[in-house]
């Protein structure tokens, strides 16, 4: 039997939750305006097909890799004045009604007009980091490898980096003639390279914990 608590009975809490839920659209009925009107949060919240998508909280290996790769990319971009780099949570509008929050995004100086306060337009390069727990969770790896792969390609993002912390690999896909082609795949001890940012390279061992 569930006991009431100081904050009220389970029944009252359920009613309150239901009343709060009624303030928001049902899944499948979310608009851009409703999505952009959500209260600020440190959680990643995406909009896809009228539905809110809230990924699992990141793991420690995930955060380590994101931090190291972001630092390397940021330093390179600042040194060469190539553009801007951001780390999630950061909204990216792929097309009307489709918002994603890649782990890392790069926007070139040539596309400065796509940089907004609330969200960015289509960036030049995105990074998604897969970690063991998120790979086991419901559909997260499928989302990065299939859904987002297709979406980023359709949106015209020129380069997609996929980092696998379990396999300790980096895969880089470049947009060529409207399709993503594997530019390179690297393992521990090997050096990954970018086509979009000539001269940017890093050793897989430097961003993935052994």
LOFIFI-642953 format. One line per field, with one value per residue: residue in one letter; x negated, y, z of N, C-alpha, C in turn; residue number from 1. Coordinates in nm, 3 decimals. Each point is the difference from the previous one (the first is absolute). Layout:
residuo	c(a ...) .
neast	c(X ...) .
nnorth	c(Y ...) .
nup	c(Z ...) .
caeast	c(X ...) .
canorth	c(Y ...) .
caup	c(Z ...) .
ceast	c(X ...) .
cnorth	c(Y ...) .
cup	c(Z ...) .
num	c(NUM ...) .
This chain:
residuo	c(x x x x x x x x x x x x x x x x x x x x x x x x x x x x x x x x x x x x x x x x x x x x x x x x x x x x x x x x x x x x x x x x x x x x x x x x x x x x x x x x x x x x x x x x x x x x x x x x x x x x x x x x x x x x x x x x x x x x x x x x x x x x x x x x x x x x x x x x x x x x x x x x x x x x x x x x x x x x x x x x x x x x x x x x x x x x x x x x x x x x x x x x x x x x x x x x x x x x x x x x x x x x x x x x x x) .
neast	c(-0.084 0.029 -0.092 0.089 -0.053 -0.100 -0.045 0.070 0.124 -0.024 0.127 -0.031 -0.112 0.076 0.095 -0.096 -0.059 0.122 0.024 -0.123 0.020 0.117 -0.098 -0.044 -0.047 0.084 -0.066 -0.075 0.022 -0.128 0.009 -0.059 0.110 0.071 -0.075 -0.007 0.126 -0.064 0.015 -0.095 -0.084 -0.072 0.121 -0.041 0.067 0.038 0.023 0.079 0.053 -0.009 -0.109 0.003 -0.130 -0.005 -0.123 -0.059 -0.018 -0.099 -0.084 -0.080 -0.012 0.131 0.013 -0.081 0.055 0.121 -0.043 -0.067 0.101 0.090 -0.084 -0.027 0.129 0.037 -0.108 0.027 0.128 -0.029 -0.093 0.086 0.079 0.024 0.042 0.103 -0.027 0.098 0.033 0.061 0.118 0.025 0.110 0.027 0.041 0.035 0.128 0.104 0.010 -0.126 -0.011 -0.131 -0.065 -0.082 -0.087 -0.046 0.001 -0.032 -0.009 -0.018 -0.102 -0.010 0.034 -0.064 0.070 -0.052 -0.076 0.086 0.075 0.118 -0.041 -0.072 -0.031 0.003 -0.072 -0.132 -0.007 0.035 0.002 0.014 0.009 -0.032 0.070 -0.065 0.033 -0.032 -0.105 0.005 0.017 0.127 -0.063 -0.083 -0.063 0.119 0.033 -0.118 0.010 0.127 0.079 -0.090 -0.052 0.123 0.035 -0.117 0.011 0.126 -0.041 -0.095 -0.007 -0.106 -0.006 0.000 -0.038 -0.027 0.003 -0.059 0.046 0.091 0.012 0.005 0.096 -0.049 0.123 -0.052 0.117 -0.033 0.064 0.031 0.034 0.030 -0.112 0.011 -0.128 -0.044 -0.038 0.029 -0.063 -0.009 -0.104 -0.012 -0.069 0.117 -0.027 0.108 0.058 0.007 0.104 0.100 -0.082 -0.054 -0.077 0.132 -0.075 0.030 -0.078 0.054 -0.123 -0.003 0.102 -0.051 0.059 -0.123) .
nnorth	c(-0.120 0.096 0.054 0.087 0.106 0.070 -0.034 -0.095 -0.044 -0.130 -0.004 0.087 -0.071 -0.109 0.055 0.041 -0.121 -0.049 0.086 -0.025 -0.130 0.039 0.060 -0.121 0.013 -0.081 -0.114 0.051 0.090 -0.020 0.132 0.068 0.073 -0.112 -0.058 0.108 -0.021 -0.117 -0.023 0.083 -0.086 -0.072 -0.054 -0.099 0.088 -0.100 0.048 -0.107 0.028 0.122 -0.070 0.008 0.013 -0.077 0.010 -0.117 0.012 0.082 -0.093 -0.047 -0.119 0.014 0.045 -0.099 -0.084 0.038 0.000 -0.114 -0.053 0.045 -0.029 -0.116 -0.020 0.038 -0.061 -0.102 0.004 0.019 -0.092 -0.064 0.040 -0.131 0.037 -0.080 -0.037 -0.086 -0.016 -0.118 0.050 -0.021 0.074 -0.096 0.095 -0.125 0.010 0.062 0.012 0.016 -0.023 0.002 -0.071 0.011 -0.097 0.016 0.132 0.004 0.133 -0.006 0.081 -0.085 -0.068 0.113 0.016 -0.120 0.090 -0.061 0.078 -0.033 0.005 -0.099 0.049 -0.051 -0.075 0.019 -0.020 -0.127 -0.015 -0.132 -0.009 -0.125 -0.031 -0.091 0.085 0.109 -0.079 -0.034 0.132 0.027 -0.050 0.025 -0.117 -0.057 0.087 -0.019 -0.133 0.010 0.033 0.029 -0.115 -0.049 0.043 -0.027 -0.113 -0.024 0.039 -0.081 -0.066 0.074 -0.010 -0.132 0.036 -0.129 0.025 -0.119 0.030 -0.086 0.025 0.121 0.047 0.057 0.028 0.038 0.061 0.007 0.115 -0.096 0.092 0.067 -0.068 -0.064 0.028 -0.121 0.104 -0.062 -0.109 0.040 -0.072 -0.053 0.110 0.007 0.074 0.049 0.020 0.131 -0.008 0.023 -0.048 0.035 -0.102 -0.017 -0.049 -0.120 -0.041 -0.111 -0.037 0.118 -0.059 -0.123 -0.016 -0.044) .
nup	c(0.000 -0.085 0.078 0.050 -0.057 0.056 -0.117 0.063 -0.024 -0.030 0.046 0.100 0.022 -0.014 0.075 0.085 -0.009 0.013 0.099 0.047 -0.021 0.049 0.065 -0.034 -0.124 -0.060 0.027 -0.097 0.098 0.027 0.015 -0.098 -0.008 0.014 -0.091 -0.077 0.038 -0.010 0.131 0.035 -0.054 0.086 -0.004 -0.076 -0.072 -0.078 -0.120 -0.010 -0.117 0.054 0.026 0.132 -0.020 0.109 -0.049 0.022 0.131 -0.033 -0.044 0.095 -0.063 -0.012 0.124 0.035 -0.085 0.036 0.126 -0.021 -0.068 0.086 0.100 -0.059 -0.025 0.122 0.052 -0.081 0.024 0.129 -0.006 -0.077 0.098 0.018 0.123 0.031 0.125 0.012 0.128 -0.002 0.042 -0.128 -0.014 -0.088 -0.083 -0.022 0.033 -0.054 0.132 -0.038 0.129 -0.017 0.093 -0.105 0.030 -0.123 -0.019 -0.129 0.005 -0.130 -0.022 -0.102 0.107 0.022 -0.112 0.016 0.055 0.083 0.074 -0.052 -0.124 -0.051 -0.119 -0.121 0.085 0.004 0.131 0.021 0.132 -0.010 0.133 -0.033 0.108 0.076 0.099 -0.068 -0.029 0.130 0.017 0.021 -0.102 0.103 -0.006 -0.007 0.097 0.063 -0.012 0.026 0.102 0.093 -0.032 -0.016 0.122 0.053 -0.067 0.030 0.121 -0.047 0.116 -0.019 0.132 0.019 0.123 -0.001 0.130 -0.005 0.123 -0.044 -0.129 0.058 -0.073 -0.107 -0.041 -0.114 -0.015 -0.128 -0.016 -0.087 -0.087 0.111 0.021 0.117 -0.014 0.033 0.070 0.116 0.045 0.126 0.046 0.123 0.021 -0.065 -0.106 0.057 -0.119 -0.015 -0.081 0.082 0.095 -0.115 0.037 0.021 0.097 0.044 0.098 -0.043 0.030 -0.061 -0.060 -0.007 0.118 0.028) .
caeast	c(0.084 -0.077 0.036 -0.012 -0.120 0.022 0.034 0.135 0.027 -0.030 0.111 -0.012 -0.116 0.038 0.088 -0.082 -0.078 0.092 0.035 -0.117 -0.015 0.100 -0.048 -0.089 0.057 -0.022 -0.105 0.047 0.069 -0.085 -0.039 -0.125 0.026 0.013 -0.132 -0.089 0.053 -0.025 -0.090 -0.141 -0.043 -0.131 0.022 0.018 0.138 0.007 0.134 0.000 0.133 0.100 -0.020 -0.119 -0.093 -0.091 -0.095 -0.050 -0.110 -0.128 -0.086 -0.132 -0.083 0.058 -0.036 -0.145 -0.029 0.055 -0.083 -0.131 0.015 0.043 -0.115 -0.091 0.064 0.011 -0.132 -0.037 0.086 -0.039 -0.133 0.007 0.112 0.083 0.142 0.046 0.023 0.083 0.023 0.138 0.121 -0.001 0.100 -0.032 0.121 -0.035 0.103 0.117 0.053 -0.102 -0.110 -0.087 -0.105 -0.120 -0.092 -0.087 0.033 -0.090 0.060 -0.107 0.020 0.081 0.141 0.025 0.140 0.079 -0.023 0.102 -0.009 0.076 -0.044 -0.076 0.045 -0.080 -0.143 -0.087 -0.052 0.058 -0.060 0.082 -0.082 0.072 -0.064 0.056 0.135 0.095 0.009 0.089 0.133 0.096 -0.004 -0.090 -0.100 0.073 0.028 -0.121 -0.055 0.097 0.088 -0.075 -0.086 0.081 0.045 -0.113 -0.028 0.109 -0.011 -0.115 -0.117 -0.109 -0.082 0.059 -0.092 0.064 -0.102 0.050 -0.088 -0.014 -0.094 -0.115 -0.021 0.058 0.039 0.031 0.074 0.001 0.112 -0.044 0.109 0.126 -0.002 -0.116 -0.100 -0.097 -0.127 -0.104 0.033 -0.126 0.001 -0.100 -0.133 0.006 0.033 0.119 -0.016 0.121 -0.004 0.061 -0.101 -0.132 -0.102 0.045 -0.015 -0.026 -0.021 0.115 -0.041 0.004 0.136 0.073 -0.073 -0.037) .
canorth	c(0.120 0.123 0.094 0.142 0.065 0.138 0.083 -0.029 -0.139 -0.040 0.037 0.143 0.020 -0.047 0.101 0.116 -0.035 -0.001 0.139 0.062 -0.057 0.060 0.132 -0.018 -0.081 -0.144 -0.045 -0.001 0.126 0.112 0.093 0.071 0.105 -0.062 -0.055 0.110 0.065 -0.082 0.062 -0.034 -0.120 -0.052 -0.126 0.007 -0.022 0.016 -0.003 -0.080 -0.049 0.046 -0.066 0.034 -0.111 0.031 -0.111 -0.035 0.082 -0.053 -0.076 0.059 -0.010 0.090 0.137 0.015 0.009 0.126 0.109 0.001 0.031 0.140 0.086 -0.006 0.067 0.143 0.063 0.007 0.098 0.133 0.030 0.027 0.089 -0.074 0.012 -0.014 -0.136 -0.007 -0.133 -0.017 0.018 0.108 -0.034 0.016 -0.018 -0.064 0.053 0.032 -0.107 -0.101 0.054 -0.096 0.059 -0.083 0.019 0.113 0.055 0.102 0.086 0.076 0.145 0.020 -0.019 0.080 0.038 -0.110 0.003 0.075 -0.004 -0.114 -0.123 0.017 -0.068 -0.118 0.021 -0.063 -0.126 -0.042 -0.117 -0.076 -0.096 -0.115 -0.060 -0.133 -0.003 0.052 -0.096 -0.108 0.052 -0.022 0.071 0.115 -0.023 0.000 0.139 0.065 -0.067 -0.007 0.115 0.126 -0.014 0.041 0.138 0.091 -0.003 0.073 0.142 0.056 0.016 -0.045 -0.106 -0.062 -0.083 -0.093 -0.054 -0.115 -0.016 -0.142 -0.057 0.094 0.033 0.121 -0.009 0.132 -0.008 0.126 0.012 0.007 -0.021 -0.023 -0.120 -0.013 -0.101 -0.017 0.067 -0.077 -0.063 -0.010 -0.065 0.050 0.017 0.055 0.143 0.035 0.127 0.063 0.059 0.132 0.085 -0.048 0.020 -0.046 -0.144 -0.036 -0.142 -0.060 -0.027 0.124 0.040 -0.116 -0.062 -0.139) .
caup	c(0.000 -0.007 0.104 -0.032 0.051 0.043 -0.116 -0.044 -0.032 -0.138 -0.087 -0.029 -0.085 -0.133 -0.058 -0.033 -0.119 -0.113 -0.030 -0.061 -0.134 -0.088 -0.041 -0.114 -0.109 0.003 -0.090 -0.137 -0.028 0.037 -0.106 0.028 0.099 0.131 0.034 0.035 0.119 0.119 0.098 -0.018 0.071 -0.040 -0.070 -0.145 -0.042 -0.145 -0.060 -0.121 -0.040 0.095 0.128 0.076 0.019 0.111 0.011 0.132 0.050 -0.050 0.091 0.024 -0.121 -0.100 0.033 -0.017 -0.143 -0.049 0.050 -0.065 -0.142 -0.008 0.027 -0.115 -0.114 0.033 -0.009 -0.142 -0.067 0.047 -0.053 -0.143 -0.029 -0.096 0.026 0.139 0.048 0.120 0.055 0.047 -0.081 -0.100 -0.101 -0.142 -0.082 -0.127 -0.092 0.082 0.082 0.035 0.080 0.067 0.083 -0.009 0.112 -0.037 -0.131 -0.054 -0.102 -0.065 -0.017 -0.120 0.034 0.121 0.005 0.058 0.144 0.072 0.146 0.051 -0.067 -0.124 -0.119 -0.035 0.017 -0.099 0.054 0.128 0.065 0.094 0.076 0.051 0.116 0.025 0.053 -0.098 -0.110 0.043 0.026 -0.108 -0.126 -0.009 -0.104 -0.127 -0.033 -0.049 -0.119 -0.109 -0.012 -0.010 -0.119 -0.114 0.018 -0.020 -0.143 -0.067 0.034 -0.069 0.087 -0.087 0.060 0.119 0.078 0.093 0.090 0.075 0.116 0.033 -0.097 -0.004 -0.142 -0.057 -0.140 -0.057 -0.125 -0.074 -0.092 -0.139 -0.097 0.069 0.084 0.087 -0.033 0.107 -0.027 0.069 0.128 0.073 0.131 0.094 -0.055 -0.134 -0.003 -0.078 -0.070 -0.053 -0.134 0.010 0.064 -0.040 0.102 0.131 0.020 0.139 0.026 0.069 0.139 0.078 0.036 0.051 0.110 -0.025) .
ceast	c(-0.088 0.049 -0.011 -0.129 0.035 0.045 0.141 0.017 -0.039 0.108 -0.010 -0.116 0.031 0.088 -0.079 -0.081 0.087 0.036 -0.115 -0.017 0.097 -0.041 -0.086 0.067 -0.025 -0.114 0.059 0.066 -0.083 -0.036 -0.135 0.020 0.010 -0.134 -0.095 0.047 -0.020 -0.092 -0.144 -0.037 -0.139 0.011 0.012 0.145 0.008 0.146 -0.006 0.139 0.107 -0.013 -0.126 -0.083 -0.100 -0.095 -0.038 -0.108 -0.132 -0.079 -0.132 -0.090 0.047 -0.046 -0.149 -0.034 0.052 -0.088 -0.133 0.011 0.042 -0.118 -0.095 0.057 0.010 -0.133 -0.044 0.078 -0.036 -0.133 0.007 0.115 0.101 0.149 0.031 0.024 0.083 0.018 0.143 0.010 -0.006 0.094 -0.049 0.128 -0.041 0.093 0.123 0.055 -0.100 -0.117 -0.077 -0.102 -0.122 -0.093 -0.093 0.041 -0.103 0.071 -0.110 0.034 0.090 0.150 0.038 0.147 0.089 -0.011 0.104 -0.017 0.069 -0.045 -0.083 0.075 -0.094 -0.150 -0.080 -0.049 0.070 -0.073 0.104 -0.089 0.089 -0.077 0.071 0.144 0.101 0.015 0.096 0.144 0.086 -0.019 -0.099 -0.104 0.067 0.028 -0.122 -0.048 0.096 0.081 -0.077 -0.094 0.076 0.042 -0.113 -0.038 0.104 -0.011 -0.118 -0.120 -0.118 -0.082 0.062 -0.105 0.079 -0.110 0.062 -0.094 -0.015 -0.102 -0.127 -0.039 0.061 0.030 0.036 0.066 0.007 0.115 -0.053 0.115 0.129 0.006 -0.125 -0.088 -0.100 -0.132 -0.116 0.052 -0.132 0.020 -0.106 -0.137 -0.003 0.052 0.117 -0.018 0.133 -0.023 0.052 -0.097 -0.138 -0.106 0.042 -0.009 -0.024 -0.012 0.119 -0.032 0.008 0.140 0.085 -0.083 -0.027 0.057) .
cnorth	c(0.125 0.099 0.144 0.055 0.143 0.088 -0.026 -0.145 -0.030 0.043 0.146 0.027 -0.043 0.102 0.123 -0.027 0.003 0.142 0.073 -0.049 0.063 0.138 -0.008 -0.085 -0.150 -0.034 -0.018 0.130 0.122 0.083 0.063 0.103 -0.058 -0.054 0.111 0.076 -0.079 0.074 -0.045 -0.120 -0.040 -0.134 0.024 -0.035 0.031 -0.005 -0.074 -0.055 0.038 -0.059 0.055 -0.126 0.042 -0.118 -0.029 0.098 -0.061 -0.073 0.073 -0.012 0.095 0.143 0.026 0.022 0.131 0.117 0.011 0.040 0.146 0.095 0.005 0.077 0.150 0.071 0.016 0.111 0.142 0.043 0.043 0.093 -0.061 0.020 -0.014 -0.147 0.006 -0.146 -0.006 0.036 0.124 -0.040 0.029 -0.030 -0.055 0.043 0.026 -0.122 -0.106 0.069 -0.114 0.075 -0.091 0.028 0.119 0.048 0.107 0.074 0.089 0.148 0.029 -0.010 0.071 0.036 -0.109 -0.004 0.088 -0.012 -0.123 -0.132 0.037 -0.063 -0.117 0.030 -0.069 -0.137 -0.029 -0.124 -0.063 -0.105 -0.109 -0.055 -0.130 0.000 0.048 -0.093 -0.113 0.048 -0.007 0.094 0.114 -0.018 0.000 0.143 0.067 -0.058 -0.002 0.129 0.130 -0.002 0.050 0.147 0.100 0.007 0.082 0.150 0.067 0.028 -0.067 -0.114 -0.048 -0.091 -0.086 -0.067 -0.109 -0.026 -0.145 -0.066 0.083 0.031 0.136 -0.027 0.140 -0.020 0.138 -0.001 0.022 -0.037 -0.043 -0.123 0.000 -0.115 -0.007 0.063 -0.075 -0.057 -0.029 -0.063 0.062 0.006 0.057 0.144 0.027 0.140 0.050 0.050 0.143 0.101 -0.054 0.033 -0.043 -0.151 -0.026 -0.151 -0.054 -0.022 0.124 0.038 -0.115 -0.066 -0.147 -0.090) .
cup	c(0.000 0.103 -0.048 0.057 0.039 -0.116 -0.052 -0.037 -0.143 -0.096 -0.039 -0.094 -0.143 -0.070 -0.043 -0.127 -0.125 -0.042 -0.067 -0.143 -0.099 -0.050 -0.126 -0.108 0.022 -0.094 -0.140 -0.042 0.039 -0.123 0.036 0.111 0.141 0.049 0.046 0.124 0.127 0.097 -0.025 0.086 -0.048 -0.071 -0.150 -0.032 -0.149 -0.047 -0.132 -0.026 0.101 0.139 0.068 0.019 0.107 0.018 0.145 0.043 -0.045 0.107 0.018 -0.123 -0.110 0.026 -0.015 -0.147 -0.059 0.042 -0.071 -0.148 -0.019 0.021 -0.119 -0.120 0.023 -0.017 -0.145 -0.071 0.043 -0.060 -0.146 -0.039 -0.096 0.020 0.147 0.033 0.127 0.042 0.052 0.149 -0.088 -0.113 -0.141 -0.079 -0.136 -0.112 0.085 0.074 0.042 0.070 0.065 0.084 -0.003 0.118 -0.025 -0.139 -0.039 -0.112 -0.058 -0.011 -0.120 0.028 0.130 0.015 0.060 0.153 0.068 0.150 0.057 -0.061 -0.122 -0.115 -0.027 0.014 -0.110 0.045 0.132 0.050 0.091 0.065 0.056 0.119 0.035 0.048 -0.103 -0.118 0.036 0.017 -0.125 -0.118 -0.013 -0.108 -0.137 -0.045 -0.061 -0.133 -0.118 -0.015 -0.018 -0.120 -0.123 0.009 -0.027 -0.148 -0.076 0.024 -0.070 0.088 -0.068 0.059 0.131 0.064 0.097 0.083 0.086 0.117 0.042 -0.092 -0.012 -0.144 -0.033 -0.146 -0.047 -0.136 -0.064 -0.101 -0.142 -0.092 0.069 0.088 0.087 -0.047 0.114 -0.041 0.065 0.130 0.070 0.137 0.090 -0.065 -0.140 0.004 -0.094 -0.060 -0.054 -0.142 0.003 0.062 -0.035 0.107 0.138 0.007 0.148 0.012 0.079 0.147 0.088 0.046 0.054 0.109 -0.030 0.107) .
num	c(1 2 3 4 5 6 7 8 9 10 11 12 13 14 15 16 17 18 19 20 21 22 23 24 25 26 27 28 29 30 31 32 33 34 35 36 37 38 39 40 41 42 43 44 45 46 47 48 49 50 51 52 53 54 55 56 57 58 59 60 61 62 63 64 65 66 67 68 69 70 71 72 73 74 75 76 77 78 79 80 81 82 83 84 85 86 87 88 89 90 91 92 93 94 95 96 97 98 99 100 101 102 103 104 105 106 107 108 109 110 111 112 113 114 115 116 117 118 119 120 121 122 123 124 125 126 127 128 129 130 131 132 133 134 135 136 137 138 139 140 141 142 143 144 145 146 147 148 149 150 151 152 153 154 155 156 157 158 159 160 161 162 163 164 165 166 167 168 169 170 171 172 173 174 175 176 177 178 179 180 181 182 183 184 185 186 187 188 189 190 191 192 193 194 195 196 197 198 199 200 201 202 203 204 205 206 207 208 209 210) .
